[in-house]
Amino acid sequence: MLLKTDENLPEELAALFRASGFDCLTAIGQGLAAQPDGVVSAVCREEGRILVTLDVGFANIRAYPPADWPGFIVFRLAVQDTPHLLAVAERLVRALREQTPENELWIVEETTIRRRR
């Protein structure tokens, strides 16, 4: 599975994905920091990568219909510090081993993952 973490997520998350066997690049590592959402999403589309982000704009299915994109994983957490994010991401990794968010929107909350096609 090809993933890209957005600039608003810590490098530790990308490292967790890589350690779990996923191919993960970072927006920062690709020089996409401070680029508009449209640029970041277009790069993800070209590369076939699922974008992992805190940016709730990507959860707008009118602007980003899931079927038209490789996929989006949007964290919606009450606490967004790195330790909490990584703890929630461990559950996400388990879900990713069972199912792919290809052409879907996944909203990751503290205790649930909502899926939208």
C-alpha positions in Angstrom: 0.0 0.0 0.0 1.3 3.4 -0.9 0.8 6.2 1.6 1.8 9.8 2.0 1.7 11.7 5.3 0.7 15.3 5.1 2.9 18.1 6.5 0.7 18.4 9.6 1.7 15.0 10.8 4.9 14.0 12.6 7.7 12.0 10.9 7.2 9.3 13.6 3.9 8.4 12.0 5.5 7.8 8.6 8.2 5.8 10.4 5.4 3.7 12.1 3.8 3.0 8.7 7.2 2.0 7.2 8.0 -0.2 10.2 4.6 -1.9 9.6 5.5 -2.7 6.0 3.8 0.1 4.2 5.5 2.3 1.5 5.2 5.8 3.0 6.5 9.1 1.8 6.1 12.5 3.5 4.8 15.7 2.0 7.7 17.5 3.7 10.3 15.0 2.4 8.9 15.7 -1.1 9.1 19.5 -0.8 5.3 19.9 -0.6 5.3 21.8 2.7 3.0 24.9 2.5 1.6 23.8 -0.9 -2.1 24.2 -1.4 -4.3 21.1 -0.9 -4.9 20.9 -4.6 -1.2 20.5 -5.3 -0.7 17.9 -2.5 -3.8 15.9 -3.6 -2.7 16.0 -7.3 0.7 14.6 -6.4 -1.0 11.8 -4.5 -3.2 11.1 -7.4 -0.2 11.0 -9.8 1.7 8.6 -7.5 -1.3 6.5 -6.5 -0.8 7.3 -2.9 -3.4 7.5 -0.1 -3.0 10.8 1.8 -3.0 10.6 5.6 -3.7 14.0 7.2 -5.2 16.0 9.9 -6.7 18.4 7.4 -10.5 18.0 7.5 -10.8 19.7 4.2 -9.9 16.4 2.6 -13.0 14.9 4.3 -15.2 17.1 2.1 -16.6 14.5 -0.3 -17.9 17.2 -2.7 -14.4 18.7 -3.1 -12.7 15.3 -3.0 -15.1 12.5 -4.1 -13.4 9.3 -2.7 -14.0 7.4 -5.9 -11.9 9.9 -7.9 -8.8 9.7 -5.7 -6.4 7.0 -4.4 -7.9 7.5 -1.0 -7.8 9.7 2.1 -7.3 9.0 5.8 -8.2 11.9 8.0 -7.5 11.9 11.7 -10.2 13.7 13.8 -8.8 13.6 17.3 -9.6 15.6 20.3 -5.9 15.4 21.3 -3.4 15.7 18.5 -0.1 15.4 20.3 2.4 12.9 18.9 2.1 10.2 21.6 -1.7 10.1 21.3 -1.7 10.2 17.5 0.7 7.3 17.4 -1.4 5.3 19.9 -4.5 5.8 17.7 -2.4 5.0 14.6 -1.5 1.6 15.9 -5.2 0.7 15.6 -5.2 2.2 12.1 -2.3 0.0 11.1 -4.2 -3.1 12.2 -7.2 -2.0 10.1 -4.9 -1.3 7.1 -3.6 -4.9 7.3 -7.2 -6.1 6.9 -8.6 -3.6 4.4 -7.4 -0.9 2.0 -8.8 2.6 1.9 -8.3 2.7 -1.9 -10.9 5.1 -3.4 -12.3 5.6 0.1 -12.4 8.2 2.8 -11.5 6.9 6.3 -12.1 9.2 9.3 -10.0 8.0 12.2 -11.3 9.0 15.6 -10.1 7.9 19.1 -12.2 4.7 19.1 -13.6 4.3 15.6 -12.7 4.4 12.0 -15.6 5.5 9.7 -15.4 4.5 6.1 -17.0 6.3 3.2 -16.9 5.4 -0.5 
